[in-house]
């Protein structure tokens, strides 16, 4: 029986997506370590929430600009007449 070569597909990350890197951290061994880890995670969560709010605001601004441009383009034939 003839053997087939296995074709390997190149895995390419989608455009515009940032690669997520995770660091392996040792588990804290004492209550103080857990408290510090909790504070670090809360700060990271707050930073993520702030970034989400910023992105939503930017998205809303872009959509408003697109609406404005579409309205302006629709009114061009009326202005030329």
PDB file as gemmi writes it, atoms N, CA and C in Angstrom:
CRYST1    1.000    1.000    1.000  90.00  90.00  90.00 P 1                      
ATOM      1  N   UNK A   1       0.841  -1.168   0.000  1.00  0.00           N  
ATOM      2  CA  UNK A   1       0.000   0.000   0.000  1.00  0.00           C  
ATOM      3  C   UNK A   1       0.893   1.240   0.000  1.00  0.00           C  
ATOM      4  N   UNK A   2       0.564   2.218  -0.819  1.00  0.00           N  
ATOM      5  CA  UNK A   2       1.359   3.443  -0.910  1.00  0.00           C  
ATOM      6  C   UNK A   2       1.047   4.351   0.269  1.00  0.00           C  
ATOM      7  N   UNK A   3       2.098   4.957   0.794  1.00  0.00           N  
ATOM      8  CA  UNK A   3       1.906   5.880   1.904  1.00  0.00           C  
ATOM      9  C   UNK A   3       1.657   7.281   1.360  1.00  0.00           C  
ATOM     10  N   UNK A   4       0.776   7.994   1.997  1.00  0.00           N  
ATOM     11  CA  UNK A   4       0.468   9.365   1.590  1.00  0.00           C  
ATOM     12  C   UNK A   4       1.224  10.338   2.472  1.00  0.00           C  
ATOM     13  N   UNK A   5       1.624  11.426   1.856  1.00  0.00           N  
ATOM     14  CA  UNK A   5       2.234  12.506   2.641  1.00  0.00           C  
ATOM     15  C   UNK A   5       1.115  13.282   3.313  1.00  0.00           C  
ATOM     16  N   UNK A   6       1.309  13.573   4.557  1.00  0.00           N  
ATOM     17  CA  UNK A   6       0.315  14.341   5.292  1.00  0.00           C  
ATOM     18  C   UNK A   6       0.543  15.815   4.980  1.00  0.00           C  
ATOM     19  N   UNK A   7      -0.507  16.464   4.508  1.00  0.00           N  
ATOM     20  CA  UNK A   7      -0.400  17.888   4.217  1.00  0.00           C  
ATOM     21  C   UNK A   7      -0.669  18.659   5.492  1.00  0.00           C  
ATOM     22  N   UNK A   8       0.211  19.590   5.753  1.00  0.00           N  
ATOM     23  CA  UNK A   8       0.043  20.430   6.940  1.00  0.00           C  
ATOM     24  C   UNK A   8      -0.411  21.804   6.488  1.00  0.00           C  
ATOM     25  N   UNK A   9      -1.405  22.294   7.157  1.00  0.00           N  
ATOM     26  CA  UNK A   9      -1.904  23.620   6.832  1.00  0.00           C  
ATOM     27  C   UNK A   9      -1.243  24.633   7.742  1.00  0.00           C  
ATOM     28  N   UNK A  10      -0.907  25.747   7.158  1.00  0.00           N  
ATOM     29  CA  UNK A  10      -0.314  26.832   7.918  1.00  0.00           C  
ATOM     30  C   UNK A  10      -1.437  27.555   8.654  1.00  0.00           C  
ATOM     31  N   UNK A  11      -1.291  27.684   9.933  1.00  0.00           N  
ATOM     32  CA  UNK A  11      -2.297  28.371  10.736  1.00  0.00           C  
ATOM     33  C   UNK A  11      -1.910  29.835  10.815  1.00  0.00           C  
ATOM     34  N   UNK A  12      -2.796  30.669  10.324  1.00  0.00           N  
ATOM     35  CA  UNK A  12      -2.544  32.105  10.311  1.00  0.00           C  
ATOM     36  C   UNK A  12      -3.571  32.778  11.202  1.00  0.00           C  
ATOM     37  N   UNK A  13      -3.101  33.653  12.071  1.00  0.00           N  
ATOM     38  CA  UNK A  13      -4.005  34.391  12.955  1.00  0.00           C  
ATOM     39  C   UNK A  13      -4.824  35.378  12.137  1.00  0.00           C  
ATOM     40  N   UNK A  14      -6.083  35.606  12.492  1.00  0.00           N  
ATOM     41  CA  UNK A  14      -6.910  36.580  11.779  1.00  0.00           C  
ATOM     42  C   UNK A  14      -6.304  37.978  11.870  1.00  0.00           C  
ATOM     43  N   UNK A  15      -6.508  38.739  10.818  1.00  0.00           N  
ATOM     44  CA  UNK A  15      -5.978  40.103  10.798  1.00  0.00           C  
ATOM     45  C   UNK A  15      -6.635  40.949  11.864  1.00  0.00           C  
ATOM     46  N   UNK A  16      -5.866  41.856  12.413  1.00  0.00           N  
ATOM     47  CA  UNK A  16      -6.403  42.799  13.379  1.00  0.00           C  
ATOM     48  C   UNK A  16      -6.550  42.241  14.780  1.00  0.00           C  
ATOM     49  N   UNK A  17      -6.294  40.986  14.948  1.00  0.00           N  
ATOM     50  CA  UNK A  17      -6.396  40.397  16.280  1.00  0.00           C  
ATOM     51  C   UNK A  17      -5.014  40.398  16.922  1.00  0.00           C  
ATOM     52  N   UNK A  18      -4.948  40.897  18.104  1.00  0.00           N  
ATOM     53  CA  UNK A  18      -3.694  40.897  18.835  1.00  0.00           C  
ATOM     54  C   UNK A  18      -3.469  39.516  19.438  1.00  0.00           C  
ATOM     55  N   UNK A  19      -2.234  39.091  19.423  1.00  0.00           N  
ATOM     56  CA  UNK A  19      -1.910  37.805  20.005  1.00  0.00           C  
ATOM     57  C   UNK A  19      -1.953  37.930  21.523  1.00  0.00           C  
ATOM     58  N   UNK A  20      -2.621  36.999  22.135  1.00  0.00           N  
ATOM     59  CA  UNK A  20      -2.768  37.027  23.579  1.00  0.00           C  
ATOM     60  C   UNK A  20      -1.686  36.145  24.185  1.00  0.00           C  
ATOM     61  N   UNK A  21      -0.864  36.748  24.986  1.00  0.00           N  
ATOM     62  CA  UNK A  21       0.180  36.003  25.662  1.00  0.00           C  
ATOM     63  C   UNK A  21      -0.181  35.882  27.127  1.00  0.00           C  
ATOM     64  N   UNK A  22      -0.065  34.702  27.641  1.00  0.00           N  
ATOM     65  CA  UNK A  22      -0.347  34.505  29.053  1.00  0.00           C  
ATOM     66  C   UNK A  22       0.919  34.042  29.746  1.00  0.00           C  
ATOM     67  N   UNK A  23       1.125  34.565  30.897  1.00  0.00           N  
ATOM     68  CA  UNK A  23       2.294  34.186  31.684  1.00  0.00           C  
ATOM     69  C   UNK A  23       1.847  33.197  32.756  1.00  0.00           C  
ATOM     70  N   UNK A  24       2.635  32.188  32.941  1.00  0.00           N  
ATOM     71  CA  UNK A  24       2.337  31.218  33.984  1.00  0.00           C  
ATOM     72  C   UNK A  24       2.892  31.767  35.288  1.00  0.00           C  
ATOM     73  N   UNK A  25       2.003  31.985  36.226  1.00  0.00           N  
ATOM     74  CA  UNK A  25       2.413  32.527  37.522  1.00  0.00           C  
ATOM     75  C   UNK A  25       2.248  31.437  38.573  1.00  0.00           C  
ATOM     76  N   UNK A  26       3.183  31.348  39.463  1.00  0.00           N  
ATOM     77  CA  UNK A  26       3.015  30.365  40.541  1.00  0.00           C  
ATOM     78  C   UNK A  26       1.865  30.791  41.451  1.00  0.00           C  
ATOM     79  N   UNK A  27       1.195  29.806  41.988  1.00  0.00           N  
ATOM     80  CA  UNK A  27       0.097  30.083  42.897  1.00  0.00           C  
ATOM     81  C   UNK A  27       0.633  30.667  44.193  1.00  0.00           C  
ATOM     82  N   UNK A  28      -0.015  31.723  44.675  1.00  0.00           N  
ATOM     83  CA  UNK A  28       0.433  32.278  45.952  1.00  0.00           C  
ATOM     84  C   UNK A  28       0.278  31.246  47.073  1.00  0.00           C  
ATOM     85  N   UNK A  29       1.227  31.281  47.983  1.00  0.00           N  
ATOM     86  CA  UNK A  29       1.201  30.277  49.037  1.00  0.00           C  
ATOM     87  C   UNK A  29       0.617  30.759  50.345  1.00  0.00           C  
ATOM     88  N   UNK A  30       0.401  32.054  50.453  1.00  0.00           N  
ATOM     89  CA  UNK A  30      -0.100  32.571  51.722  1.00  0.00           C  
ATOM     90  C   UNK A  30      -1.241  33.561  51.464  1.00  0.00           C  
ATOM     91  N   UNK A  31      -1.985  33.922  52.485  1.00  0.00           N  
ATOM     92  CA  UNK A  31      -3.119  34.856  52.309  1.00  0.00           C  
ATOM     93  C   UNK A  31      -2.691  36.207  51.731  1.00  0.00           C  
ATOM     94  N   UNK A  32      -1.524  36.695  52.116  1.00  0.00           N  
ATOM     95  CA  UNK A  32      -1.061  37.987  51.583  1.00  0.00           C  
ATOM     96  C   UNK A  32      -0.820  37.892  50.076  1.00  0.00           C  
ATOM     97  N   UNK A  33      -0.280  36.779  49.644  1.00  0.00           N  
ATOM     98  CA  UNK A  33      -0.061  36.563  48.211  1.00  0.00           C  
ATOM     99  C   UNK A  33      -1.369  36.535  47.446  1.00  0.00           C  
ATOM    100  N   UNK A  34      -2.369  35.882  48.024  1.00  0.00           N  
ATOM    101  CA  UNK A  34      -3.686  35.847  47.388  1.00  0.00           C  
ATOM    102  C   UNK A  34      -4.311  37.233  47.337  1.00  0.00           C  
ATOM    103  N   UNK A  35      -4.120  38.012  48.385  1.00  0.00           N  
ATOM    104  CA  UNK A  35      -4.672  39.370  48.398  1.00  0.00           C  
ATOM    105  C   UNK A  35      -4.025  40.203  47.299  1.00  0.00           C  
ATOM    106  N   UNK A  36      -2.709  40.094  47.150  1.00  0.00           N  
ATOM    107  CA  UNK A  36      -2.015  40.847  46.107  1.00  0.00           C  
ATOM    108  C   UNK A  36      -2.447  40.396  44.714  1.00  0.00           C  
ATOM    109  N   UNK A  37      -2.630  39.094  44.549  1.00  0.00           N  
ATOM    110  CA  UNK A  37      -3.099  38.569  43.260  1.00  0.00           C  
ATOM    111  C   UNK A  37      -4.501  39.087  42.956  1.00  0.00           C  
ATOM    112  N   UNK A  38      -5.345  39.129  43.965  1.00  0.00           N  
ATOM    113  CA  UNK A  38      -6.703  39.642  43.793  1.00  0.00           C  
ATOM    114  C   UNK A  38      -6.682  41.118  43.384  1.00  0.00           C  
ATOM    115  N   UNK A  39      -5.851  41.908  44.030  1.00  0.00           N  
ATOM    116  CA  UNK A  39      -5.731  43.330  43.685  1.00  0.00           C  
ATOM    117  C   UNK A  39      -5.213  43.511  42.258  1.00  0.00           C  
ATOM    118  N   UNK A  40      -4.241  42.684  41.880  1.00  0.00           N  
ATOM    119  CA  UNK A  40      -3.697  42.769  40.525  1.00  0.00           C  
ATOM    120  C   UNK A  40      -4.772  42.435  39.494  1.00  0.00           C  
ATOM    121  N   UNK A  41      -5.553  41.400  39.780  1.00  0.00           N  
ATOM    122  CA  UNK A  41      -6.616  41.009  38.856  1.00  0.00           C  
ATOM    123  C   UNK A  41      -7.715  42.066  38.780  1.00  0.00           C  
ATOM    124  N   UNK A  42      -8.029  42.694  39.911  1.00  0.00           N  
ATOM    125  CA  UNK A  42      -9.032  43.773  39.889  1.00  0.00           C  
ATOM    126  C   UNK A  42      -8.553  44.953  39.050  1.00  0.00           C  
ATOM    127  N   UNK A  43      -7.277  45.300  39.196  1.00  0.00           N  
ATOM    128  CA  UNK A  43      -6.719  46.396  38.397  1.00  0.00           C  
ATOM    129  C   UNK A  43      -6.735  46.046  36.910  1.00  0.00           C  
ATOM    130  N   UNK A  44      -6.411  44.802  36.594  1.00  0.00           N  
ATOM    131  CA  UNK A  44      -6.426  44.354  35.198  1.00  0.00           C  
ATOM    132  C   UNK A  44      -7.841  44.378  34.636  1.00  0.00           C  
ATOM    133  N   UNK A  45      -8.809  43.961  35.443  1.00  0.00           N  
ATOM    134  CA  UNK A  45     -10.209  43.984  35.028  1.00  0.00           C  
ATOM    135  C   UNK A  45     -10.681  45.417  34.791  1.00  0.00           C  
ATOM    136  N   UNK A  46     -10.307  46.335  35.671  1.00  0.00           N  
ATOM    137  CA  UNK A  46     -10.709  47.731  35.510  1.00  0.00           C  
ATOM    138  C   UNK A  46     -10.093  48.325  34.249  1.00  0.00           C  
ATOM    139  N   UNK A  47      -8.831  47.987  33.975  1.00  0.00           N  
ATOM    140  CA  UNK A  47      -8.179  48.474  32.750  1.00  0.00           C  
ATOM    141  C   UNK A  47      -8.898  47.933  31.517  1.00  0.00           C  
ATOM    142  N   UNK A  48      -9.319  46.684  31.559  1.00  0.00           N  
ATOM    143  CA  UNK A  48     -10.043  46.098  30.434  1.00  0.00           C  
ATOM    144  C   UNK A  48     -11.400  46.771  30.255  1.00  0.00           C  
ATOM    145  N   UNK A  49     -12.089  47.043  31.366  1.00  0.00           N  
ATOM    146  CA  UNK A  49     -13.386  47.735  31.275  1.00  0.00           C  
ATOM    147  C   UNK A  49     -13.229  49.140  30.713  1.00  0.00           C  
ATOM    148  N   UNK A  50     -12.171  49.843  31.127  1.00  0.00           N  
ATOM    149  CA  UNK A  50     -11.916  51.185  30.596  1.00  0.00           C  
ATOM    150  C   UNK A  50     -11.650  51.135  29.096  1.00  0.00           C  
ATOM    151  N   UNK A  51     -10.889  50.138  28.669  1.00  0.00           N  
ATOM    152  CA  UNK A  51     -10.593  50.014  27.239  1.00  0.00           C  
ATOM    153  C   UNK A  51     -11.854  49.690  26.448  1.00  0.00           C  
ATOM    154  N   UNK A  52     -12.716  48.847  26.988  1.00  0.00           N  
ATOM    155  CA  UNK A  52     -13.978  48.517  26.322  1.00  0.00           C  
ATOM    156  C   UNK A  52     -14.841  49.759  26.188  1.00  0.00           C  
ATOM    157  N   UNK A  53     -14.914  50.565  27.245  1.00  0.00           N  
ATOM    158  CA  UNK A  53     -15.708  51.802  27.193  1.00  0.00           C  
ATOM    159  C   UNK A  53     -15.146  52.753  26.143  1.00  0.00           C  
ATOM    160  N   UNK A  54     -13.838  52.847  26.067  1.00  0.00           N  
ATOM    161  CA  UNK A  54     -13.196  53.710  25.075  1.00  0.00           C  
ATOM    162  C   UNK A  54     -13.497  53.224  23.658  1.00  0.00           C  
ATOM    163  N   UNK A  55     -13.418  51.920  23.446  1.00  0.00           N  
ATOM    164  CA  UNK A  55     -13.695  51.365  22.120  1.00  0.00           C  
ATOM    165  C   UNK A  55     -15.151  51.548  21.727  1.00  0.00           C  
ATOM    166  N   UNK A  56     -16.067  51.399  22.685  1.00  0.00           N  
ATOM    167  CA  UNK A  56     -17.488  51.610  22.383  1.00  0.00           C  
ATOM    168  C   UNK A  56     -17.761  53.062  22.021  1.00  0.00           C  
ATOM    169  N   UNK A  57     -17.110  53.981  22.726  1.00  0.00           N  
ATOM    170  CA  UNK A  57     -17.264  55.398  22.428  1.00  0.00           C  
ATOM    171  C   UNK A  57     -16.741  55.715  21.027  1.00  0.00           C  
ATOM    172  N   UNK A  58     -15.574  55.148  20.717  1.00  0.00           N  
ATOM    173  CA  UNK A  58     -14.996  55.377  19.391  1.00  0.00           C  
ATOM    174  C   UNK A  58     -15.892  54.793  18.305  1.00  0.00           C  
ATOM    175  N   UNK A  59     -16.468  53.618  18.562  1.00  0.00           N  
ATOM    176  CA  UNK A  59     -17.366  52.999  17.594  1.00  0.00           C  
ATOM    177  C   UNK A  59     -18.589  53.882  17.363  1.00  0.00           C  
ATOM    178  N   UNK A  60     -19.136  54.436  18.441  1.00  0.00           N  
ATOM    179  CA  UNK A  60     -20.298  55.306  18.314  1.00  0.00           C  
ATOM    180  C   UNK A  60     -19.968  56.560  17.499  1.00  0.00           C  
ATOM    181  N   UNK A  61     -18.789  57.140  17.732  1.00  0.00           N  
ATOM    182  CA  UNK A  61     -18.362  58.310  16.967  1.00  0.00           C  
ATOM    183  C   UNK A  61     -18.216  57.982  15.488  1.00  0.00           C  
ATOM    184  N   UNK A  62     -17.645  56.823  15.187  1.00  0.00           N  
ATOM    185  CA  UNK A  62     -17.476  56.416  13.792  1.00  0.00           C  
ATOM    186  C   UNK A  62     -18.837  56.232  13.133  1.00  0.00           C  
ATOM    187  N   UNK A  63     -19.765  55.574  13.821  1.00  0.00           N  
ATOM    188  CA  UNK A  63     -21.097  55.376  13.254  1.00  0.00           C  
ATOM    189  C   UNK A  63     -21.811  56.702  13.024  1.00  0.00           C  
ATOM    190  N   UNK A  64     -21.650  57.648  13.946  1.00  0.00           N  
ATOM    191  CA  UNK A  64     -22.259  58.967  13.761  1.00  0.00           C  
ATOM    192  C   UNK A  64     -21.666  59.683  12.551  1.00  0.00           C  
ATOM    193  N   UNK A  65     -20.365  59.569  12.357  1.00  0.00           N  
ATOM    194  CA  UNK A  65     -19.729  60.190  11.185  1.00  0.00           C  
ATOM    195  C   UNK A  65     -20.208  59.548   9.894  1.00  0.00           C  
ATOM    196  N   UNK A  66     -20.361  58.227   9.904  1.00  0.00           N  
ATOM    197  CA  UNK A  66     -20.854  57.536   8.708  1.00  0.00           C  
ATOM    198  C   UNK A  66     -22.272  57.994   8.403  1.00  0.00           C  
ATOM    199  N   UNK A  67     -23.122  58.105   9.429  1.00  0.00           N  
ATOM    200  CA  UNK A  67     -24.488  58.597   9.220  1.00  0.00           C  
ATOM    201  C   UNK A  67     -24.475  60.005   8.647  1.00  0.00           C  
ATOM    202  N   UNK A  68     -23.591  60.860   9.163  1.00  0.00           N  
ATOM    203  CA  UNK A  68     -23.506  62.239   8.681  1.00  0.00           C  
ATOM    204  C   UNK A  68     -23.107  62.264   7.213  1.00  0.00           C  
ATOM    205  N   UNK A  69     -22.125  61.453   6.835  1.00  0.00           N  
ATOM    206  CA  UNK A  69     -21.670  61.409   5.440  1.00  0.00           C  
ATOM    207  C   UNK A  69     -22.782  60.897   4.542  1.00  0.00           C  
ATOM    208  N   UNK A  70     -23.482  59.850   4.974  1.00  0.00           N  
ATOM    209  CA  UNK A  70     -24.580  59.328   4.154  1.00  0.00           C  
ATOM    210  C   UNK A  70     -25.682  60.368   3.969  1.00  0.00           C  
ATOM    211  N   UNK A  71     -26.011  61.094   5.027  1.00  0.00           N  
ATOM    212  CA  UNK A  71     -27.012  62.157   4.910  1.00  0.00           C  
ATOM    213  C   UNK A  71     -26.538  63.247   3.958  1.00  0.00           C  
ATOM    214  N   UNK A  72     -25.263  63.602   4.053  1.00  0.00           N  
ATOM    215  CA  UNK A  72     -24.714  64.624   3.156  1.00  0.00           C  
ATOM    216  C   UNK A  72     -24.754  64.164   1.710  1.00  0.00           C  
ATOM    217  N   UNK A  73     -24.427  62.902   1.466  1.00  0.00           N  
ATOM    218  CA  UNK A  73     -24.451  62.380   0.102  1.00  0.00           C  
ATOM    219  C   UNK A  73     -25.872  62.309  -0.446  1.00  0.00           C  
ATOM    220  N   UNK A  74     -26.829  61.991   0.409  1.00  0.00           N  
ATOM    221  CA  UNK A  74     -28.235  61.929  -0.035  1.00  0.00           C  
ATOM    222  C   UNK A  74     -28.749  63.322  -0.392  1.00  0.00           C  
ATOM    223  N   UNK A  75     -28.248  64.345   0.254  1.00  0.00           N  
ATOM    224  CA  UNK A  75     -28.736  65.699  -0.019  1.00  0.00           C  
ATOM    225  C   UNK A  75     -28.055  66.335  -1.231  1.00  0.00           C  
ATOM    226  N   UNK A  76     -27.005  65.733  -1.771  1.00  0.00           N  
ATOM    227  CA  UNK A  76     -26.319  66.294  -2.947  1.00  0.00           C  
ATOM    228  C   UNK A  76     -27.228  66.415  -4.164  1.00  0.00           C  
ATOM    229  N   UNK A  77     -27.994  65.404  -4.536  1.00  0.00           N  
ATOM    230  CA  UNK A  77     -28.863  65.567  -5.705  1.00  0.00           C  
ATOM    231  C   UNK A  77     -29.875  66.705  -5.522  1.00  0.00           C  
ATOM    232  N   UNK A  78     -30.355  66.954  -4.314  1.00  0.00           N  
ATOM    233  CA  UNK A  78     -31.286  68.031  -4.061  1.00  0.00           C  
ATOM    234  C   UNK A  78     -30.616  69.384  -4.252  1.00  0.00           C  
ATOM    235  N   UNK A  79     -29.369  69.513  -3.873  1.00  0.00           N  
ATOM    236  CA  UNK A  79     -28.635  70.770  -3.978  1.00  0.00           C  
ATOM    237  C   UNK A  79     -28.283  71.091  -5.424  1.00  0.00           C  
ATOM    238  N   UNK A  80     -28.078  70.074  -6.263  1.00  0.00           N  
ATOM    239  CA  UNK A  80     -27.683  70.297  -7.652  1.00  0.00           C  
ATOM    240  C   UNK A  80     -28.872  70.704  -8.504  1.00  0.00           C  
ATOM    241  N   UNK A  81     -30.078  70.411  -8.105  1.00  0.00           N  
ATOM    242  CA  UNK A  81     -31.271  70.699  -8.920  1.00  0.00           C  
ATOM    243  C   UNK A  81     -31.644  72.145  -8.882  1.00  0.00           C  
TER     244      UNK A  81                                                      
END                                                                             
